Amino acid sequence: MMNAVSFHSIFCNCALSVALYYFAHGGVVVTAENVDSSVVVFFHGTVLNDLGAPVSGALVQFWHADANGIYKHPQCLKSRGSHDLLLPNFQYYGIAATDETGGFDFTTYRPGVYPSRPVTHIHYKVWYEEKDVLTSQFYFQDENNTQFSPMLQLDLVPLSLDNETVNGSFSASISGMEDGRKDGFEYYYTNKTIFVDLNLGGNIPLTPSQQEGPYYPVEDFFDVGSDLTKPTMHSPGGDDVKVNAAPGKEARWIRTVILTSALLISFFL
């Protein structure tokens, strides 16, 4: 049985570890003032059917957490203890239609993590002829998430103006970029082919489905566009959704409380 001394030691070590980890990683809540440290991701995707043919006219929805690990969803905001958390320069979700080649594009920020699931990821759905034909998630290869299929892994490539793989639709966004940076942002490019089952008799390996998760947007976002770095639907939703346009003193206060509490606990217990 654990004695008081070992309990004290473990408790103090855990408390200090939490505090030190938090501060070692900057102890920063991303807000409108410091979000310029975020990574911008240009995503080019292609949707193919089970025969390997392009799917034209499909709709692809993206949604994911912001740099603080927060979703624009009432349940998420409630669980985090405040509704005044949303970033004003992030759309949180978007949609793109596939062209005749099955291609589509998204521009977004790299997601953050949230406490119950410390793996950055992007949720997505593919709709075709008004049917949800695939719900899944993308992960990031540089996090070594080997438990997920390679078909769900995104390889981020630092963006350069001479990168010929970059789809032309991103050219306006990267104008004026130097060394993969522009206006304080780092720019990366990635692409992925999504294989969906349209019951055409094909035997091509299909993109694995994944859970939708609890934070599928409550708003109708079938017409918000595919650039999540340019919000178009940040109107407050009553008491459910509010936008915080400035870094609150609350974030600094929380950091102070965490460190002070950890130090006091380790000293007195």
Buried (B, 14 or more C-beta within 10 A) or exposed (E): EEEEEEEEBEEBEEBBEBBEEBBEEEBBBBBBEBBEEBBBBBBBBBBBBBEEEBBBEBBBBBBBBBBBBBBBBBEBBEBBEEBEBBBEBBBBBBBBEBBEEBBBBBBBBBBBBBEEEEBBBBBBBBBBEEEEBBBBBBBBBEBEBEEBBEBBBBEBBEBBEEBEEBBEBBEEBBEEBEEBEBEEBBBBBBBBBBBBBBEEEBEBEBBEBBEBBEBBBEBEBEEBBBBBBBBEBBEEBEEBBBBBEEBBEBBEEBBEEBBEEBBEBBEEE
